[in-house]
Amino acid sequence: MNSERLNRLLRTAICLIVCTLSAGRLNARTVKIPSFDSFEFLCDDPEPVARKYYENYMNLLAERCGWTYEYVKSGTLDAFDMVQNGSIDLVYDMAYTKSRARSGLFFSRIPCISLHIFLVESNKESRYSNSMVHTFAGARIGYATGDPIQRRLLEELMEQNNIRFTIVEVPNGMDIQKAMQVYDVNMCMTSLVSPQSMDSKIVYNFGSFPMYVASKNLELIQEINAAVDQILKEDPLYFERFLIQDGKMKSFYARNASPEEIRYMAKRGTICVYDDGDYGFYDGNDSVKEMFWKEISGVTGARFSLQKYRNSQNFEGIFEVSQVGDKSDLEGCAFTEPFYNMNIRLICAPGMSELEFRPGLVYGGFVPILAVTSDVEKVLPYFKQKFRKFTVKRYASVSDCLEAVSNGSCHGMLVSDYLLQQRYKITEYKKLKNQYIPLYHVPICIAVRLPEPEIMVGILNRALNQMPFDYYNSKIGSMGIYIESKHSLEKIVKMVFTIAVLVLSITLIVILIMLKVHAMRMKRQMTYDALTGSLSMYGFEEKAARMLRTDPV
């Protein structure tokens, strides 16, 4: 009896569950939203951070509200027009404005995301900078068609700084370079989730702006508000973690110059950048340095002058140092964040290995000698911390260092990996070709020795953080490829010229020989009769004259 009652209860429960699920499916609301492929800014991002976030966010709302989505292609209409004419039920990523609210649009109470609005330019060396807003006067600046916030920000920028520039509508999501060419604009407004993903120069930061889910259906917005409230009640930090999941959303540093920084740059004038490296053996490095500091100047608005050498320890200026290591001799300096790694190779002399340089092992009074060139001196503090005590012997070139290590004058050498790969062949030194050559990545930062150095560090960090880490190394690599191509082209041109000269010389020699043979043939025809083979009249007279000259009697 108990078994029969239990079976009856189980059947009843199963029926109730099935009915509940069926009712849920029947009552599930189908909500029309824009297809994620409709928006260029979600499709063109090489790292689709924003797209993944919006997809996850909207799927979470569907799960909590019991919705299913119907995705609608936008065609030529923007999202605002689509939601107004009923093509879609709601839109994500919509900025709140009073005019939109008056048009009957309802917005979610809590923003779904914050977008950062910037004024950008494709050329980092251009004169436009947020430390010199007056340079915007007369420029043509593009903004996304139909975006009232971007236009309002540009109008406020003109009013606040008493300048005038032309505001040009540019199709939403168009590539910046293309927009500049097609619409003849100097700068463009852009909205980004992760500004570090772009290569353009950030000229002005307008700040971050909340973006909402919007709909003409108040009931949908109420369901969204209830769902978000419940999520935040369960976990107040849910969306913060949701936004940075997998480390995809990068932090960034793109603030505008402060009034204090603008006054500082005006007061300092031109700032000296010192470089102790002697790059006579590599003709591309100097031009890379100049291009790099021109870009820093373009971003910050400061003026820099590249100097080859500092003559004393009491100089004022900025220079590169390794981030790690003893900086006791750099008292009074401030330091930027590291902006590239200098890749250094340790080449040991025959019979030596990396072990002999490691600290903690007992070698009696033995102190190894390392050969270096001037370009790697800035990384010595790093190796003084990493290696046991050593002495340094300076040489004029990498070739001299390789020779010293090969013949045993030094126990090892430190050399730039790039130069070793591109300019020198270690296989030419038979005693070194089988040596293990470990690689070290030394983080390099900029040291500032100026009055109020922290202000200058802030200015430099603002520029360096607009560039990818190791941007300087990528410039060196690109210049190296260009120089190698240039050298290869010069060799090809020289070879072609040599071959052309050789062919021309051979051709001339052949022509001269042919002329000589032809002249000899013509002379014989004049000297001898073609029919009898005897001397012709010309030949007889020529021979008689020759006989008279040799024996007049």
C-alpha positions in Angstrom: 0.0 0.0 0.0 2.8 2.4 0.9 4.6 1.4 -2.3 1.5 2.2 -4.4 1.0 5.5 -2.7 4.7 6.4 -3.2 4.4 5.6 -7.0 1.3 7.8 -7.2 3.0 10.7 -5.6 6.1 10.3 -7.9 3.8 10.3 -11.0 2.0 13.4 -9.7 5.3 15.2 -9.1 6.6 14.4 -12.5 3.4 15.6 -14.1 3.7 18.9 -12.2 7.3 19.4 -13.2 6.5 18.7 -16.9 3.5 21.1 -16.8 5.6 23.8 -15.2 8.4 23.5 -17.8 5.8 23.5 -20.6 4.2 26.6 -19.2 7.6 28.2 -18.9 8.4 27.5 -22.5 5.0 28.8 -23.6 5.3 31.9 -21.5 9.0 32.6 -22.6 9.2 36.0 -24.2 11.0 36.4 -27.5 12.9 39.7 -27.5 14.3 41.2 -30.7 17.8 42.7 -30.3 20.4 43.9 -32.8 22.7 41.2 -34.2 26.2 41.5 -32.8 27.4 41.5 -36.4 25.5 44.7 -37.1 28.1 46.9 -35.3 31.5 47.5 -37.0 33.1 48.4 -33.7 32.2 45.0 -32.3 33.4 43.1 -35.5 36.6 45.0 -36.4 38.3 44.8 -32.9 41.2 42.3 -33.3 40.7 41.3 -29.7 36.8 41.2 -29.6 36.7 42.2 -25.9 33.6 44.4 -26.2 31.7 41.8 -28.3 32.4 39.0 -25.8 31.3 41.2 -22.9 28.0 42.3 -24.6 27.2 38.7 -25.7 27.8 37.4 -22.1 25.9 40.3 -20.6 22.8 39.9 -22.8 22.9 36.1 -22.4 22.9 36.5 -18.7 19.9 38.9 -18.8 18.0 36.3 -21.1 18.8 33.6 -18.6 17.6 35.6 -15.6 14.5 37.0 -17.3 13.5 33.9 -19.1 13.9 35.4 -22.6 14.9 34.0 -25.9 16.5 36.4 -28.5 15.7 37.0 -32.1 18.7 38.7 -33.7 18.0 41.4 -36.3 20.4 42.8 -38.8 20.5 46.6 -38.7 21.1 47.3 -42.4 21.6 51.0 -43.0 19.7 52.1 -39.8 21.4 52.8 -36.5 20.2 51.1 -33.3 18.3 54.2 -32.1 16.2 54.3 -35.3 15.6 50.6 -35.1 14.2 50.7 -31.5 12.1 53.7 -32.4 10.4 52.1 -35.4 9.8 48.8 -33.6 12.4 46.8 -35.6 13.9 45.7 -32.3 12.6 45.5 -28.8 15.7 46.7 -26.9 19.2 47.9 -27.6 22.4 47.6 -25.6 25.1 50.2 -25.6 22.9 53.3 -25.7 23.9 56.6 -24.1 21.3 58.5 -22.0 20.2 61.9 -23.3 17.2 64.0 -22.4 16.0 64.1 -26.0 16.1 60.3 -26.2 14.1 60.0 -22.9 11.6 62.5 -24.2 11.1 60.4 -27.4 9.6 57.6 -25.3 12.8 55.6 -24.7 13.3 53.9 -21.3 16.7 53.2 -19.9 18.0 50.6 -17.5 18.7 51.9 -14.0 22.2 50.5 -13.9 24.6 51.0 -16.8 25.7 47.9 -18.7 29.2 49.2 -19.4 31.2 52.4 -19.4 32.9 53.5 -22.7 35.9 55.8 -22.9 35.6 58.6 -25.4 38.8 59.9 -27.0 39.9 62.2 -29.7 42.5 60.3 -31.7 45.0 60.8 -34.6 46.8 58.2 -36.6 50.2 60.0 -36.6 52.0 60.0 -33.2 54.4 62.7 -34.4 51.7 65.2 -35.2 51.5 68.6 -33.5 48.1 67.9 -31.8 48.4 67.3 -28.1 46.1 67.7 -25.1 48.8 69.9 -23.5 48.3 72.4 -26.3 44.6 72.4 -27.1 45.1 75.7 -29.0 46.6 73.6 -31.8 43.1 72.2 -32.5 42.1 75.6 -33.9 41.3 75.4 -37.6 41.4 71.5 -37.6 38.7 69.3 -39.1 37.5 66.8 -36.5 35.2 63.8 -37.2 32.6 62.4 -34.9 30.2 59.3 -35.2 27.0 60.1 -37.1 24.0 60.3 -34.8 26.0 60.4 -31.6 24.8 63.4 -29.7 27.3 63.0 -26.9 30.4 63.1 -29.1 29.1 66.3 -30.9 28.3 67.9 -27.5 31.7 67.2 -26.2 33.4 68.8 -29.2 31.2 71.9 -28.9 32.0 72.2 -25.2 35.7 71.8 -26.0 35.5 74.8 -28.4 33.6 76.9 -25.9 35.8 76.1 -22.9 39.1 76.8 -24.8 37.8 79.7 -27.0 38.8 78.0 -30.2 37.1 77.1 -33.4 37.4 74.0 -35.5 35.2 72.2 -38.1 33.0 69.3 -36.9 32.5 66.7 -39.6 30.1 63.7 -39.4 31.8 60.3 -40.1 30.0 57.0 -40.4 29.9 55.1 -37.1 32.6 52.4 -36.8 34.7 53.6 -39.9 38.4 52.9 -39.6 40.2 56.1 -38.4 42.8 56.1 -41.2 40.0 55.6 -43.8 37.9 58.4 -42.3 40.8 60.8 -42.4 41.4 60.1 -46.1 37.8 60.0 -47.2 36.4 62.9 -45.1 39.7 64.9 -45.0 39.7 65.2 -41.2 42.7 65.7 -39.0 41.3 63.8 -35.9 38.4 61.6 -35.1 36.3 60.9 -32.0 36.1 57.2 -30.9 34.5 55.2 -28.1 36.5 52.3 -26.7 36.2 49.7 -24.1 39.9 49.0 -23.9 41.9 51.9 -25.3 45.2 50.0 -25.2 44.0 47.8 -28.0 44.4 50.6 -30.5 47.6 51.9 -32.2 46.4 55.5 -32.8 47.6 58.5 -30.9 45.2 59.5 -28.1 45.1 63.3 -28.4 42.4 64.1 -25.8 40.6 62.0 -23.2 37.0 63.1 -22.7 36.5 60.6 -19.9 34.2 57.5 -19.4 30.5 57.6 -20.0 27.9 55.1 -18.9 26.0 53.1 -21.5 22.6 51.6 -20.8 20.1 49.0 -22.1 17.2 51.0 -23.7 13.7 50.1 -24.9 10.3 51.6 -25.7 8.8 48.8 -23.7 8.8 49.7 -20.0 8.0 46.2 -18.9 11.3 44.9 -20.5 13.3 47.5 -18.7 11.6 46.7 -15.4 12.5 43.0 -15.8 16.1 44.0 -16.6 16.3 46.2 -13.4 14.9 43.3 -11.3 17.4 40.8 -12.7 20.4 43.1 -12.2 19.2 44.0 -8.7 19.0 40.3 -7.9 22.5 39.6 -9.3 24.1 42.5 -7.4 22.3 41.3 -4.2 23.9 37.9 -4.6 27.3 39.3 -5.5 27.9 43.1 -5.4 31.2 42.7 -7.4 29.8 40.3 -10.0 29.9 42.7 -13.0 33.4 44.0 -12.1 34.7 40.4 -12.2 32.6 39.7 -15.2 34.2 42.6 -17.1 37.8 41.5 -16.4 37.4 37.8 -16.8 40.4 36.0 -18.4 42.3 39.3 -18.1 40.8 40.6 -21.3 39.9 44.0 -20.2 43.2 45.9 -19.8 43.7 48.9 -17.6 45.1 52.0 -19.3 46.7 55.3 -18.7 45.4 58.0 -21.1 44.7 61.0 -19.0 45.1 64.6 -20.3 48.0 66.8 -19.2 47.3 68.6 -15.9 47.7 72.4 -15.6 50.8 71.7 -13.5 52.4 69.6 -16.3 51.6 72.2 -18.9 53.3 74.9 -16.8 56.2 72.6 -16.2 56.8 71.9 -20.0 56.5 75.6 -20.8 59.0 76.4 -18.1 61.5 73.7 -19.0 61.6 74.3 -22.8 63.7 71.7 -24.6 64.7 68.7 -22.5 67.9 66.8 -23.3 67.7 63.0 -23.8 71.2 61.5 -23.3 72.3 58.3 -25.0 75.7 56.8 -24.0 75.5 54.2 -26.8 78.0 54.4 -29.7 76.0 53.0 -32.6 78.4 53.8 -35.4 78.4 50.1 -36.4 74.6 50.2 -36.7 73.4 53.1 -38.8 69.7 52.5 -38.1 69.6 53.0 -34.4 70.1 56.7 -34.3 67.1 57.3 -36.7 64.9 54.9 -34.5 65.8 57.0 -31.4 64.9 60.2 -33.2 61.6 58.8 -34.5 60.7 57.4 -31.0 61.3 60.7 -29.2 59.5 62.6 -31.9 56.4 60.4 -31.2 56.9 61.0 -27.4 57.0 64.7 -28.2 53.9 64.5 -30.3 51.9 62.7 -27.6 53.1 64.9 -24.6 53.6 68.3 -26.3 57.1 68.5 -24.7 60.2 69.2 -26.7 63.2 66.8 -26.6 66.7 67.0 -28.0 68.7 63.8 -28.5 72.3 64.1 -27.2 75.0 61.5 -27.8 76.9 61.6 -24.5 76.7 63.2 -21.1 80.1 64.6 -19.9 79.6 64.7 -16.2 77.6 63.2 -13.3 75.9 66.5 -12.6 74.0 66.9 -15.8 70.3 67.6 -16.1 68.2 65.5 -18.5 66.7 62.1 -19.0 68.4 58.8 -20.0 67.7 55.0 -20.1 68.6 52.7 -17.2 67.7 49.1 -16.2 64.7 49.0 -13.9 66.4 46.3 -11.7 69.7 46.9 -9.9 71.5 49.3 -7.6 70.6 52.9 -8.2 72.6 54.5 -5.4 74.6 56.5 -8.0 71.3 57.9 -9.3 70.2 59.8 -6.2 67.7 62.5 -6.9 66.3 60.8 -10.0 62.8 59.5 -10.6 62.0 56.6 -12.8 59.2 55.7 -15.3 57.6 52.4 -15.7 59.6 49.9 -17.9 58.8 50.4 -21.5 60.8 47.7 -23.3 63.2 44.8 -22.6 66.8 44.9 -23.7 67.7 41.4 -24.7 71.2 40.6 -23.7 73.4 37.6 -24.4 76.2 36.3 -22.2 79.0 34.8 -24.2 81.5 32.8 -22.1 85.1 32.3 -23.0 86.3 28.7 -23.9 86.3 26.5 -20.8 83.8 28.9 -18.9 80.1 28.6 -18.5 77.2 30.6 -17.0 77.8 28.7 -13.7 81.1 30.6 -13.1 79.1 33.9 -13.0 76.4 32.8 -10.5 76.5 34.1 -6.9 76.9 31.8 -3.9 79.7 29.5 -5.3 83.2 29.7 -3.8 86.0 30.5 -6.3 88.7 31.7 -4.0 89.9 35.1 -5.1 88.9 34.6 -8.8 87.0 37.7 -10.2 85.7 37.2 -13.8 86.2 39.9 -16.4 83.3 40.9 -18.7 83.9 42.6 -22.0 81.2 45.2 -22.8 80.6 48.0 -25.3 79.0 51.4 -24.4 75.5 50.5 -25.5 75.1 47.8 -22.8 76.5 49.8 -19.9 73.0 50.8 -18.8 72.2 47.1 -18.0 75.3 46.5 -15.8 73.4 47.3 -12.5 71.0 44.4 -13.5 73.9 42.0 -13.9 75.7 43.2 -10.8 72.6 42.1 -8.8 72.2 38.9 -10.7 75.9 37.7 -11.0 78.7 37.4 -8.5 81.3 40.2 -8.3 82.9 40.9 -11.7 85.0 43.6 -13.3 84.3 45.3 -16.6 86.6 45.9 -19.5 85.3 48.3 -22.1 85.9 47.9 -25.9 85.1 50.1 -28.9 83.2 47.4 -30.8 81.4 44.1 -30.5 84.1 42.6 -32.8 86.8 43.6 -30.3 84.8 42.0 -27.5 84.3 38.7 -29.4 88.1 38.6 -30.2 88.9 39.3 -26.5 86.6 36.5 -25.3 87.8 34.1 -28.0 91.5 34.5 -27.1 90.9 34.4 -23.4 91.6 38.0 -22.5 88.2 38.2 -20.9 86.0 35.5 -19.3 82.9 36.6 -21.0 81.0 39.4 -22.7 77.5 41.0 -22.7 76.1 41.9 -26.1 72.8 43.0 -27.5 71.0 39.9 -28.9 69.7 41.9 -31.9 73.2 43.1 -32.9 74.6 39.6 -32.4 71.9 38.1 -34.7 71.9 40.9 -37.3 75.5 42.1 -37.5 78.0 39.5 -36.3 78.6 35.8 -37.0 79.8 34.0 -33.9 80.5 31.0 -36.1 83.5 32.9 -37.4 85.1 32.4 -34.0 85.8 28.7 -33.9 86.5 28.6 -30.2 83.1 30.2 -29.4 80.7 28.5 -31.9 79.9 25.6 -29.5 79.5 27.8 -26.4 76.0 27.9 -24.7 74.8 31.5 -24.9 72.0 32.3 -22.3 69.6 35.1 -23.0 68.5 37.7 -20.4 65.5 40.1 -20.7 66.4 43.3 -18.9 63.6 45.7 -18.3 64.5 49.3 -19.3 63.0 52.5 -17.9 63.7 56.2 -18.2 65.5 58.0 -15.4 64.7 61.7 -15.0 67.3 64.0 -13.4 65.5 67.4 -13.5 64.0 69.7 -10.9 60.6 68.2 -9.8 61.4 64.9 -11.6 58.0 63.3 -10.6 56.1 65.7 -12.9 58.3 64.7 -15.8 57.8 61.0 -15.0 54.1 61.5 -15.1 54.4 63.2 -18.5 56.5 60.4 -19.9 54.3 57.6 -18.4 51.3 59.3 -20.1 53.1 58.9 -23.5 54.7 55.5 -22.9 51.4 53.9 -21.9 49.9 54.9 -25.3 52.5 52.6 -26.9 52.6 48.8 -26.6 55.3 47.4 -24.3 58.4 46.7 -26.4 57.2 49.2 -29.0 60.8 50.5 -29.2 62.2 47.0 -29.9 59.6 46.6 -32.7 60.8 49.9 -34.2 64.4 48.6 -34.0 63.3 45.4 -35.7 61.5 47.2 -38.5 64.4 49.5 -39.1 66.8 46.4 -39.1 64.6 44.8 -41.7 64.6 48.0 -43.7 68.4 48.4 -43.5 69.0 44.7 -44.3 66.7 45.1 -47.4 68.6 48.3 -48.3 71.9 46.6 -48.0 70.7 43.7 -50.0 69.3 46.0 -52.6 72.6 47.9 -52.7 74.4 44.6 -53.2 72.1 43.6 -56.0 72.5 47.0 -57.7 76.3 46.7 -57.3 76.2 43.2 -58.8 74.0 44.2 -61.7 76.2 47.2 -62.4 79.3 45.0 -62.3 77.7 42.5 -64.7 76.6 45.3 -67.0 80.1 46.8 -67.1 81.5 43.3 -67.7 79.0 42.6 -70.5 79.7 46.1 -72.0 83.5 45.5 -71.8 83.2 42.1 -73.5 80.9 43.6 -76.2 83.4 46.4 -76.9 86.3 43.9 -77.1 84.4 41.7 -79.5 83.5 44.7 -81.6 87.2 45.8 -81.7 88.3 42.3 -82.7 85.7 42.2 -85.4 86.8 45.6 -86.7 90.4 44.5 -86.7 89.6 41.3 -88.6 87.5 43.2 -91.1 90.3 45.8 -91.6 92.8 43.0 -92.2 90.4 41.3 -94.7 89.9 44.6 -96.6 93.6 45.3 -96.7 94.3 41.8 -98.2 91.6 42.3 -100.8 93.3 45.6 -101.8 96.8 44.0 -101.8 96.1 40.8 -103.8 94.1 40.2 -106.9 91.0 38.0 -106.1 91.2 36.1 -109.4 95.0 35.3 -109.8 96.2 35.7 -106.2 99.1 37.8 -107.4 99.8 41.3 -106.2 97.4 44.0 -107.3 98.6 47.4 -108.6 98.1 48.8 -105.0 100.0 45.8 -103.6 102.8 46.1 -106.1 103.2 49.9 -105.3 103.1 49.2 -101.5 105.7 46.5 -101.7 108.0 48.5 -104.0 107.8 51.5 -101.7 108.6 49.3 -98.7 111.7 47.9 -100.5 112.9 51.3 -101.5 112.6 52.5 -97.9 114.7 49.6 -96.6 117.3 49.6 -99.4 117.4 52.7 -101.5 120.4 51.5 -103.6 
